[in-house]
Amino acid sequence: MSTAEPPDVPGVVFGRMRHGRLGRALRAHPVLVDSALAAMLGLVALPPTVDLTGPSVGALLLTVASVAPLCLRRRHPIAVFAACAAAAALQLLLWVQSFGTMSLLIAFYTVAARRPRRMAAAAAAALTALVVWFCVGLPGARFYDRVAAAVFLGALGITAGVLGVNMNTRRAYLTALADRAARLERERDQQARLAAARERARIAREMHDIVAHNLSVMIALADGATFALRGPAPSRTAAGPATNVDEGTARATRAVEQVSATGREALAQMRGLLGVLRDERTEIEPPPSAASAASAAGVGAGTGVRAGAGVRAGAGHTAGIADLAAIATAIADPSGPAETAPQPGIGDLDDLIDQIRQAGLTVRLTSSGRRRTLTADAELTVFRIVQESLTNVLKHSGPGTRARILLRYDAVGVDVEIVDDGRGVPATGPAPTGGRGVQGMRERAALHGGTLTAGPVTGRHDGWRVTARIRAADSSSPHHPDPGTARETLEAGKS
């Protein structure tokens, strides 16, 4: 059991008196309080030491020796009890009458109140031995008187011990309550930080998978248009029209170049924002103009993120995360209300592939096996993994690159494989396995009990392969679950 002073906890536990000014002063000076107690006990014990011929010097000394140790009873309970017991034994040995032996009961109470029960039991045994010694050694006493003295002194000792043990138990209980309250507070703060970190990661994944994809496609289209506009000059039949066409082509080229530059700048700024989101040490406090600035940068046009995703950050982290989630949702899906905005799934892969093909990448989609029932969030995960993988192919591979998407269904879930034959990163360079896109794909797969690997194609000098395993929520379920229920379940799990 704890022997330290119990910490201050709410008044409902300790009582109002304990937190008053007098109570704080008494707790702040325990030696002074115990010295006053010893002085009062000494004043009570001194008169019986006076006999007909005057005060006995031995009795005075024994009285002082009995009560003086009480000044340190709370700091050194065992030593004080030993000193009081030694003084009492000396009085019994010399048969000096003094009420100073009452200090032994106070010392015994202190041991029972502030030390483990095994020490209190040892002190009780010593006290019992002294009581038996006193009762047996009473001069001229009858047996009845000896028994009565033993019962009386035993009752005093038992009372002191019970009060001390009760106080010790109460102190340990209050200390445990305070420790539990502190532990719950720490756990609550930790859960709040974990919830904020999960929400940061979720928002970062959504923004990266959606905004980065559309910006990459926009940049690729702008670069292609710039290359086409810089092609052979048109034939000139007259000076005036040819000049006008050249000027118009030049203006169009500059405009498309500006679109490409703006897209690259927006992509770089988005990556910086994702870095802030991934850093748990940063508190997100978006300014009021964040939404307008994002609109001015041109991000979010034509995107299709699932809107209305619940934002549940912990206490102390809700303001920045909630504001940022609202901004990200508004940017990602400005088309309609959150309740009616559909989220993409496996059925939308054809539209995604058409968009990628328009940017100049050859893509082929194949599937095998009997299609399994997946939740709406699992289908969203498959869509985002394919989207991010094709975006990386578009950004890092050379012209003429071909990509192949394979969906393999089995009794457990679906395997997703995206392979390209582009040049990718140089063979001497590091593989970009630690990017935010790959990290986000791994996190998405892990949410559904799956795994994801990404790396160069084995045995080839070019090409990149991404493989993911997504488990079905219930392999025996014959129907698709309600998307709203699946979304609420996922968000509840994140909280």
Residue pairs with C-beta under 8 A, 6 or more apart in sequence:
1 116
1 117
1 168
1 169
1 171
1 172
2 171
2 172
2 175
3 114
3 115
4 175
5 27
6 14
6 171
6 174
6 175
6 178
7 175
7 178
8 14
8 19
9 174
9 177
9 178
9 181
11 18
11 19
13 174
13 177
14 174
17 23
26 33
30 74
30 75
31 71
31 72
31 74
31 75
34 70
34 71
34 72
34 73
34 74
35 70
35 71
37 70
37 106
38 67
38 68
38 69
38 70
38 71
38 103
39 67
41 67
41 70
41 100
41 102
41 103
41 106
42 63
42 64
42 67
42 68
42 100
44 99
44 102
45 63
45 66
45 67
45 98
45 99
45 100
45 102
46 55
46 60
46 63
48 97
48 98
48 99
49 55
49 56
49 59
49 60
49 63
49 97
49 98
50 56
56 96
58 94
58 96
59 96
59 97
59 98
62 87
62 90
62 91
62 94
62 96
62 98
62 100
63 98
63 99
63 100
64 100
65 83
65 87
65 90
65 100
66 84
66 87
66 88
66 91
66 98
66 100
66 101
66 103
66 104
67 100
67 103
69 79
69 80
69 83
69 84
69 103
69 107
70 80
70 84
70 103
70 106
70 107
72 79
72 80
73 80
73 106
73 107
73 110
74 110
74 114
77 107
77 110
77 111
77 113
77 114
77 115
78 111
78 115
78 119
78 123
80 107
80 110
81 104
81 107
81 108
81 110
81 111
81 123
81 126
83 107
84 101
84 103
84 104
84 106
84 107
85 104
85 107
85 126
85 127
85 130
87 100
87 101
87 103
87 104
88 101
88 104
88 130
89 130
89 133
90 96
91 97
91 98
91 100
91 101
92 130
92 133
92 134
92 137
95 137
95 139
104 127
104 130
105 156
105 157
105 160
106 160
107 123
108 123
108 124
108 127
108 157
108 160
108 161
108 164
109 160
109 161
109 163
109 164
110 164
111 119
111 120
111 123
111 164
112 120
112 123
112 124
112 160
112 161
112 163
112 164
112 165
112 167
112 168
113 163
113 164
113 165
113 167
113 168
113 171
114 164
114 168
115 168
117 165
117 168
120 161
120 164
120 165
120 168
124 157
124 161
127 157
128 154
128 157
131 150
131 153
131 154
131 157
132 150
134 149
134 153
135 146
135 147
135 149
135 150
135 153
136 146
138 145
138 146
138 149
141 149
188 314
188 315
189 314
189 315
189 316
191 314
192 313
192 314
192 315
192 316
192 317
193 280
193 314
193 317
194 314
195 312
195 313
195 314
195 317
195 494
195 495
196 280
196 313
196 314
196 317
196 321
197 280
198 494
199 311
199 312
199 313
199 321
199 325
199 494
200 277
200 278
200 280
200 284
200 321
201 277
201 278
201 440
201 443
202 309
202 494
203 277
203 321
203 324
203 325
203 328
204 274
204 277
204 278
204 436
204 440
205 384
205 440
205 443
205 444
206 305
206 306
206 309
206 328
206 332
207 270
207 273
207 274
207 277
207 328
207 331
207 332
208 270
208 274
208 388
208 436
208 437
208 440
209 384
209 387
209 388
209 437
209 440
210 303
210 304
210 305
210 332
211 270
211 299
211 300
211 303
211 331
211 332
212 267
212 270
212 271
212 388
212 391
212 437
213 387
213 388
213 390
213 391
214 299
214 300
214 301
214 302
214 303
215 263
215 266
215 267
215 270
215 299
216 267
216 359
216 391
216 394
216 395
217 355
217 356
217 358
217 359
217 391
217 394
218 259
218 263
218 298
219 260
219 263
219 264
219 267
220 359
220 360
220 394
221 358
221 359
222 256
222 257
222 259
222 260
222 263
223 260
224 359
224 360
225 256
226 253
226 256
226 257
226 260
229 249
229 252
229 253
229 256
230 253
233 246
234 242
234 245
234 246
234 249
235 242
236 242
262 297
262 298
263 298
265 297
266 297
266 298
266 299
269 297
270 299
271 436
274 436
275 436
276 282
276 284
277 284
277 324
278 436
283 317
283 320
284 320
284 321
284 323
284 324
285 319
285 320
285 323
286 320
286 323
286 324
286 327
290 323
290 327
291 327
291 330
291 331
294 300
294 327
294 331
295 331
299 331
300 331
300 332
300 334
303 331
303 332
303 333
304 332
304 333
304 335
304 342
304 343
304 344
304 348
305 328
305 329
305 332
305 333
305 343
306 333
306 341
306 342
306 343
306 344
306 380
306 487
307 329
307 332
307 333
307 337
307 338
307 341
308 329
308 338
308 339
308 341
309 325
309 329
309 487
309 491
310 487
310 488
310 491
310 495
311 321
311 322
311 325
311 326
312 491
312 494
312 495
313 321
313 322
329 338
333 341
335 341
343 376
343 380
343 483
343 487
344 352
344 379
344 380
344 383
345 374
345 376
345 379
345 380
345 382
345 383
346 374
346 379
346 382
346 383
346 407
347 379
348 383
349 365
349 383
349 386
349 405
350 365
352 383
352 386
352 387
352 390
353 363
353 365
353 390
353 405
356 363
356 390
356 394
356 403
357 363
359 394
360 399
361 390
361 393
361 394
361 397
361 401
361 402
361 403
362 400
362 401
362 402
362 403
363 390
363 402
363 403
363 404
363 405
364 402
364 403
364 404
364 405
365 405
365 407
366 404
366 405
366 406
366 407
367 406
367 407
367 408
367 409
368 406
368 407
368 408
368 409
369 408
369 409
369 410
370 409
371 409
372 409
372 410
372 411
372 412
372 413
372 414
372 472
372 475
373 472
373 473
373 474
373 477
373 478
373 479
373 480
374 382
374 413
374 414
374 470
374 472
374 473
374 480
375 472
375 473
375 480
375 481
375 483
375 486
376 480
376 481
376 483
376 486
376 487
377 447
377 448
377 486
377 487
377 490
378 413
378 448
378 470
378 471
378 472
378 473
381 444
381 445
381 447
381 448
381 470
382 407
382 414
382 416
382 468
382 470
384 440
384 441
384 444
385 416
385 418
385 441
385 444
385 445
385 452
385 466
385 468
386 405
386 416
386 418
388 437
388 440
388 441
389 403
389 418
389 441
389 466
390 403
390 405
390 418
391 437
392 437
392 464
393 401
393 403
393 418
393 420
393 422
393 464
396 422
396 424
396 425
396 432
396 464
397 420
397 422
397 423
397 424
397 464
398 422
398 423
401 420
401 421
401 422
401 423
402 420
402 421
403 418
403 419
403 420
403 422
404 417
404 418
404 419
404 420
405 416
405 417
405 418
406 415
406 416
406 417
406 418
406 419
407 414
407 415
407 416
408 414
408 415
408 417
411 475
412 471
412 472
412 475
413 448
413 450
413 469
413 470
413 471
413 472
413 475
414 469
414 470
414 472
415 467
415 468
415 469
415 470
416 466
416 467
416 468
416 469
416 470
417 465
417 466
417 467
417 468
418 465
418 466
418 467
419 457
419 463
419 464
419 465
419 466
420 463
420 464
421 457
421 460
421 462
421 463
422 462
422 463
422 464
423 462
424 456
424 462
424 463
424 464
425 431
425 432
427 461
431 455
431 456
432 438
433 454
433 455
438 452
438 454
441 452
441 454
441 466
441 468
442 451
442 452
444 452
445 451
445 452
445 468
445 469
445 470
447 490
448 470
448 471
448 473
449 471
450 468
450 469
450 470
450 471
451 468
451 469
452 466
452 467
452 468
452 469
453 466
453 467
453 468
454 464
454 465
454 466
454 467
455 464
455 465
456 463
456 464
456 465
457 463
457 464
457 465
473 481
473 486
